[in-house]
Amino acid sequence: MSAFISEKWPFDDTEKKHISITRAASLKSEISDYQENKKSINTGFDLQAAVSQNKERLLTLLKATEDDWQNWKWQLAHRIKDTETLAALLGLNEQQCAEINKVGVRYRWSISPYFASLIIPNEPNDPVMRQAVPTIDELDESGYDDPMAEEYTSPAPCITRRYPDRLIINVTNLCAMYCRHCQRRRNIGDVDRHQSHQNLVSALDYIRHNPEIRDVLITGGDALLLSDETIDWLLTELDNIKHVEIKRLGTRAMVTLPQRITPNLCAILKKHPPVFINTQFNHPHTITPESKLACDMLVDAGVILGNQAVLLKGINNNPDVMKKLNQELLKIRVRPYYIFHAKSVKGTRHFITSVDEGLEIMKKLRGYTSGLAVPTYVINAPKGYGKIPIMPEYILHNDGDTLLVRNWEGRELSIPIYPYKPQGEKN
Ligand SMILES: *Cc1c(COP(=O)(O)O)cnc(C)c1O
């Protein structure tokens, strides 16, 4: 390596070759740990044997057929909400059931049969179970109901506006599975409720009257749990507002209910480009043949897919798991977009990691893997002041003419900049 900083320059061809080979060997050794570790991080593809057994068990328990399973409305109508079914699937004991029931009184839970089939039984820290099945930790009363103050940034019904040129329309509180780490818990309530047609009309009016809004995010709950007709109507209305340049949908359907991605839905989305869909894959176990098919269908409909993972203690707060997740996402054509630092929402505090853990994950992504597999790590500012990117320190010093930096491997380097100044201008 010392050849790089040697005084001698240039080198002859033999020396260049030798330096390249030495450098390549050192790069290879930088990734050897991960090459080994990633073998023990399964995707949903690797777990098909266990998952099919779960599915067979659920079909029997729910007296259902393969056709039912493939039908998203059946999946939604048969979400698991009782500990009897869950215990029969996962072999929970009485105390575990009692705890789930106790938490369930406070925060409802509900799991699509598909998502439940991804839980590996007898794994106390199963990452799918941790996202879906309540634990007694949720009864810790610390934290806030609305740390982002969404209720103070809503200038019109079902709208959240925190930025100059874009906003959110919140269309429903319905989800195929109520995440245990949900940051909008207070909206989930006890019953499923779409926004009224009148509220959606008012939200559209607000957008129509504010010509700087060029990007509209339809979210919830889960935006794809609206009917095909409502989605088509909303996208048509937005297309008719000249200043709306792009539409985005926020959904976990590809993760929790991939059956929702039907040919009819795709035909609708295809009519309204440009449409971006951001989803939330948090762990490689949820990347399955079904979720891949759903993403393939959406990509074929011209939709651009992104992922907004949440950094969750005990689920994905591990650099190798996050790296594998992001690499596997690229394989199913989902571009990692954000990693969110979990907010201090009441009942979800047990998922919160330190910021240092998040920074460590980011350090081990940048440079070590494709830039395409590196999302932005963000934290939501209090009071609805927006998302803040948090980054490892790459700039050590900047005096205008020279930039002192640290590269992905931790090497400190000085980069001459000397910005061009037209003649006659003083330095
Ligand atoms: C996250 C968010 C957006 C979108 O932010 P981007 O950084 O553009 O993805 C827009 N509005 C609100 C209220 C948000 O929370």
The ligand as an SDF file (V2000), in Angstrom:
LIG
                    3D

 15 15  0  0  0  0  0  0  0  0999 V2000
  -41.2980   12.6180    4.1560 C   0  0  0  0  0  0  0  0  0  0  0  0
  -42.2740   13.6290    3.7770 C   0  0  0  0  0  0  0  0  0  0  0  0
  -42.3350   14.1150    2.4690 C   0  0  0  0  0  0  0  0  0  0  0  0
  -41.4150   13.6250    1.3740 C   0  0  0  0  0  0  0  0  0  0  0  0
  -40.1180   13.9490    1.6360 O   0  0  0  0  0  0  0  0  0  0  0  0
  -38.9710   13.5800    0.5770 P   0  0  0  0  0  0  0  0  0  0  0  0
  -37.7290   13.8690    1.3180 O   0  0  0  0  0  0  0  0  0  0  0  0
  -39.2090   14.4330   -0.6200 O   0  0  0  0  0  0  0  0  0  0  0  0
  -39.1490   12.1240    0.2440 O   0  0  0  0  0  0  0  0  0  0  0  0
  -43.2610   15.0830    2.1790 C   0  0  0  0  0  0  0  0  0  0  0  0
  -44.1020   15.5550    3.1100 N   0  0  0  0  0  0  0  0  0  0  0  0
  -44.0660   15.1200    4.3860 C   0  0  0  0  0  0  0  0  0  0  0  0
  -45.0170   15.6950    5.3590 C   0  0  0  0  0  0  0  0  0  0  0  0
  -43.1560   14.1330    4.7520 C   0  0  0  0  0  0  0  0  0  0  0  0
  -43.1430   13.6890    6.0030 O   0  0  0  0  0  0  0  0  0  0  0  0
  1  2  1  0
  2  3  1  0
  2 14  2  0
  3  4  1  0
  3 10  2  0
  4  5  1  0
  5  6  1  0
  6  7  2  0
  6  8  1  0
  6  9  1  0
 10 11  1  0
 11 12  2  0
 12 13  1  0
 12 14  1  0
 14 15  1  0
M  END
$$$$
